[in-house]
């Protein structure tokens, strides 16, 4: 799966009325990727502990 690029994130957010710079979008995407990784890791850990 292709990563969402900051430029595309700027377009998506602008369409929703949120104006950010490409640099801000890059930071937002980095944060969201880290959060997603944590959530998936915790889910898998819980799932493995149930078995």
C-alpha positions as CSV (number, residue, x, y, z in Angstrom):
1,X,0.0,0.0,0.0
2,X,1.3,3.4,-1.0
3,X,1.9,6.0,1.8
4,X,-0.2,9.1,1.8
5,X,2.1,12.0,0.8
6,X,2.0,15.3,2.7
7,X,0.9,17.2,-0.4
8,X,-2.1,15.0,-0.7
9,X,-2.9,15.4,3.0
10,X,-2.8,19.1,2.5
11,X,-5.4,18.8,-0.3
12,X,-7.7,16.5,1.7
13,X,-7.5,18.8,4.8
14,X,-8.1,21.9,2.7
15,X,-11.3,20.3,1.3
16,X,-12.5,19.9,4.9
17,X,-11.6,23.6,5.7
18,X,-8.3,22.9,7.5
19,X,-5.4,24.8,6.2
20,X,-1.9,23.4,6.9
21,X,1.5,23.6,5.3
22,X,3.2,20.7,3.7
23,X,5.6,20.6,6.7
24,X,2.7,20.5,9.1
25,X,1.0,17.8,7.1
26,X,4.2,15.7,7.2
27,X,4.3,16.0,11.0
28,X,0.6,15.0,11.3
29,X,1.2,12.0,9.1
30,X,4.3,10.9,11.0
31,X,2.3,11.2,14.3
32,X,-0.7,9.2,12.9
33,X,1.6,6.5,11.5
34,X,3.2,6.1,15.0
35,X,-0.2,6.0,16.7
36,X,-1.4,3.4,14.2
37,X,1.7,1.3,14.8
38,X,1.1,1.4,18.6
39,X,-2.5,0.5,18.3
40,X,-1.8,-2.5,16.0
41,X,1.0,-3.6,18.3
42,X,-1.2,-3.5,21.4
43,X,-4.0,-5.3,19.6
44,X,-1.7,-8.1,18.5
45,X,-0.2,-8.4,22.0
46,X,-3.7,-8.7,23.6
47,X,-4.8,-11.2,21.0
48,X,-1.7,-13.3,21.6
49,X,-2.2,-13.2,25.4
50,X,-5.8,-14.6,25.1
51,X,-4.7,-17.7,23.3
